[in-house]
Amino acid sequence: AKPNGDWLQELAARLAEIHRSSVSVKYPYESWNDVRGQAPPVWWTDASLWDTAQTVASVQPDFDPVFIHRDYHPVNVLWEDGAICGIVDWINACMGPAGVDVAHCRLNLALMYGASVADQFLSAYQTDNPQYHHDPYWDLDDALGVLPDIEPYPPWETFGLSGLTTETLRTRLQSYVRQCVSSRPVK
């Protein structure tokens, strides 16, 4: 089952709170993407999409650094009675672009449930952080960073998702990348 709007709103609201916090750490953001300039994985079916995604992900936009979790996604959030009661796995927290956290959560939601849920999350985040403008660069940087291969993340099954296959994730990833490429601003 796909998550409902309240669940996504709560997930987005807590992330917006993190980004508004006054916490400051000495660690700066660095991309985890190490596939720029490389050939697509053998299973990638659209060479043109790969080339376009590589191009879009080659120019990082300017950003004002804020405190970011760096690995914010549904499995790193603890719930009680329909509300978030804790957030775990802060090992990668640093100062960086809010878009990194938004994109990482979006990627996880797209792989877990499909791109429409990732879009609902973005909309919910922008409701809680109306001045935020999402650049698809962050989505593509994160999406390409999971390659060269992708497989079901074992905690997803504990989270209640079963039946996700490597093929399903590959298909969802390419669809998501296609959507992110098509949403980039024309310059």
C-alpha positions in Angstrom: 0.0 0.0 0.0 1.1 3.5 -0.7 1.6 6.0 2.1 -1.2 8.5 2.7 -0.9 12.3 2.5 -0.8 12.6 6.3 2.2 10.3 6.5 4.0 12.2 3.7 3.1 15.5 5.3 4.6 14.4 8.6 7.7 13.1 6.9 8.1 16.4 5.0 7.4 18.6 8.0 10.1 17.0 10.1 12.6 17.4 7.3 11.7 21.1 7.0 12.3 21.5 10.8 15.7 19.9 10.5 16.6 22.4 7.7 15.3 25.4 9.7 17.3 24.4 12.8 20.2 26.4 14.1 22.5 23.4 14.4 25.8 23.8 12.7 28.5 21.1 12.3 32.0 21.4 10.8 31.4 18.7 8.2 30.6 20.0 4.6 28.4 18.3 2.1 30.1 16.2 -0.7 28.3 14.3 -3.4 28.2 10.5 -3.2 27.9 10.3 -7.0 30.8 8.6 -8.6 29.3 7.6 -12.0 29.5 11.0 -13.8 31.2 10.5 -17.1 30.9 6.7 -17.0 29.0 4.5 -19.3 25.5 3.4 -18.3 25.0 0.1 -16.5 24.5 -2.8 -18.9 20.8 -3.0 -17.9 20.1 0.7 -18.6 17.8 0.8 -21.6 17.9 4.4 -22.8 21.3 5.7 -23.8 19.9 9.2 -24.6 18.4 9.5 -21.1 21.7 8.5 -19.6 23.5 11.1 -21.5 21.0 13.8 -20.6 21.0 12.8 -16.9 24.8 13.0 -16.9 24.7 16.4 -18.4 22.2 17.8 -15.9 24.1 16.2 -13.0 27.3 17.8 -14.1 26.6 21.3 -12.9 25.8 21.7 -9.2 23.6 24.7 -8.5 24.5 27.3 -5.9 23.1 26.7 -2.4 23.0 28.2 1.0 24.2 25.5 3.4 21.8 24.3 6.2 22.0 21.5 8.6 21.1 18.3 6.7 20.6 14.7 7.8 22.2 13.4 4.5 20.4 10.0 4.7 16.8 11.1 5.4 14.3 8.5 4.2 11.3 6.6 5.6 13.3 3.8 7.1 15.4 6.2 9.2 12.3 7.7 10.8 10.6 6.2 13.9 6.9 6.4 14.2 4.4 6.2 17.1 0.7 6.7 16.8 1.0 8.3 13.4 3.6 10.8 14.3 7.4 10.8 14.1 8.9 10.2 17.5 12.6 10.0 16.4 15.0 10.1 13.5 18.0 7.8 13.4 21.3 7.3 11.5 22.8 10.8 11.8 26.3 9.6 10.9 26.4 11.6 7.6 24.9 14.8 9.0 26.6 17.9 7.6 26.2 21.4 6.4 24.9 21.4 2.8 22.0 22.0 0.5 18.4 21.2 1.6 17.9 19.7 -1.8 20.2 16.8 -0.9 17.8 15.6 1.8 14.7 16.2 -0.3 16.2 14.3 -3.2 17.3 11.4 -1.1 13.9 11.0 0.5 12.3 11.4 -3.0 14.5 8.7 -4.5 13.7 6.3 -1.7 10.0 7.0 -2.1 10.2 6.6 -5.9 11.9 3.3 -5.5 9.6 2.1 -2.8 6.3 3.3 -4.1 6.7 5.1 -7.5 7.5 8.6 -8.7 4.0 10.0 -7.9 4.7 9.4 -4.1 8.0 11.2 -4.5 6.2 14.1 -6.1 3.6 14.2 -3.2 6.5 14.4 -0.7 8.1 17.3 -2.6 4.8 19.1 -2.6 4.4 18.5 1.1 7.9 19.7 1.8 7.3 22.9 -0.2 4.2 23.5 1.8 6.3 23.5 5.0 9.1 25.4 3.3 7.5 27.7 0.8 10.7 29.6 -0.2 12.3 26.3 -1.2 12.9 25.8 -5.0 13.8 22.2 -5.9 16.4 21.8 -8.6 16.3 18.4 -10.4 20.1 18.4 -10.2 19.8 17.1 -6.6 17.4 14.3 -7.7 19.7 13.2 -10.5 22.9 13.4 -8.4 21.3 11.1 -5.8 19.7 8.8 -8.4 23.0 8.3 -10.3 24.8 7.8 -7.0 23.0 4.5 -6.4 24.5 2.9 -9.5 26.0 0.9 -11.1 23.4 -1.5 -9.8 20.5 -1.3 -7.5 18.7 -4.0 -5.5 16.0 -4.1 -2.8 17.1 -2.5 0.4 16.6 -5.2 3.1 15.1 -2.9 5.7 12.3 -2.1 3.2 10.8 -5.6 3.9 10.9 -4.9 7.7 9.2 -1.6 6.9 6.4 -3.6 5.3 7.3 -3.7 1.7 7.7 -7.1 0.2 7.9 -8.2 -3.4 10.2 -5.5 -4.7 12.6 -7.0 -7.2 15.8 -5.7 -8.7 14.0 -5.4 -12.1 11.2 -3.4 -10.5 13.7 -1.0 -9.0 15.6 -0.7 -12.3 12.4 0.2 -14.1 11.3 2.7 -11.4 14.8 4.3 -11.3 14.8 4.9 -15.1 11.3 6.2 -15.0 12.2 8.5 -12.1 15.3 9.7 -13.9 13.3 10.4 -17.0 10.8 12.4 -15.0 13.6 14.4 -13.2 15.3 15.2 -16.6 12.0 16.4 -18.0 11.4 18.7 -15.0 14.6 20.5 -15.3 14.4 24.2 -16.1 15.1 25.2 -19.6 18.1 27.6 -19.7 
